[in-house]
Amino acid sequence: MTMPRTADGAADVPMEGRMWELALPLRAPFVNARGRVTDRRVVLVSVSDGSFTGWGEAAPFPGATPDTVEDAWGTLERGVVLSPTAAAALDQAGSDLEARRNDRPLWAAIGGTQRTIETSIAVGLGEDPAERVAATGARGVKVKIRPGDDVRRVAAVRSAYPELPIGVDANGSFGWDERDALIELDALGVGYVEQPFAADDLASHARLRDEIVAAVALDEGIDSTGAAIQAIEADACDLLVVKPGRLGIRAAREVHDVALAAGLRIKASGLIETDVGRAHTLAVASLPAAVWSDIAVASWFVDAVISAEVPPVVDGRIALVERPGIGLEPDPAVFAPYVVRESVLGSTIWD
């Protein structure tokens, strides 16, 4: 885990940390090829040096991360590394704290250059993509698909919104012999096809690039910089999905950099988090190689309020703010109705 440090690199500043598990009701069930989610359990993390406080979020998601909330809680409470999303949350909090100490927005501190991010709504199986776009005003849409539930829904949203940027996400549910549907989707003008095959099947992703115009995006397997390099060397993708909730901020920037060096692009994405997690994703979406995102405000999915400083959506876009760090000041008194338990971070985390 990467711990917060002083500007001169020292790691021995007195640190305090707290954590809260939240149970958040979703506005509607979210369904993808891996299953159905009706609520979200996440762990908010704060780290403080006595003057400044940084925030992060561990948001294990069934099928998208290998860990659970119990794993994350145990890691944070005992300081034993069992949970990648907990490690990511600590890195987020440390990066936020460092940016606040330096009086810089997190997006600027990590090298972001894009000042306005277009929103995009992820639409689960069984939902009407056109209705969700109309309800939110999103500037793009990602449609969850699986074999037998794909072309019709995408064709309908394309008919309703001829110019709308559309991506599709299969969550690894297709086999190579089912690729004809992906070719049909490509003919509808989708911008990317995300994780059509299993995460470890880089060869099929590489072959698909020769058969479709749309970008082939990899998500589930991009859990480290090394994994990103492996995917690039296998010619398996045009687009890397970068999730700071899975990678942390530092590794997210590293994946961005290796993608940019290889002439590829990234898509910033989240795990249906609160506005804390989404603020970190927003910072990643500002990086130079980011051309797509799954950026939306948490309230489009989660029926809960965490912070009052969430930047507004104007004409489907979010303007990055100049406030230090992630630009939010989460208030435990505000999110108290959703707290299941709270505790302090394990002392060994600071070792």
Buried (B, 14 or more C-beta within 10 A) or exposed (E): BBBBBEEEEEEEBEBEBBBBBBBBEBEEEBBBBBEEBEEBBBBBBBBBBEEBBBBBBBBBBEEBBEBBBEBBBBBBBBBEEBBBBBBBBBBBBBBBBBBBBBEBBBBBBBEBEBEEBBBBBBBBBEBBBBEBBEEBEBBBBBBBBBBEBBBEBBBBBBEBBEEBBBBBBBBBBBEEEBBEBBBEBBEBBBBBBBBBBBBEBBEBBBBBBEEBEBBBBBBBBBBBBEBBBBBBEEBBBBBBBBBBBBBBBBBBBBBBBBBBEBEBBBBBBBBBBBBBBBBBBBBBBBBBBBBBBBBBBBBBBBEBBBBEBBBEBEEBBBEBBEBBBBBBEBEEEBBEEBEEEBBEBBEEBBE
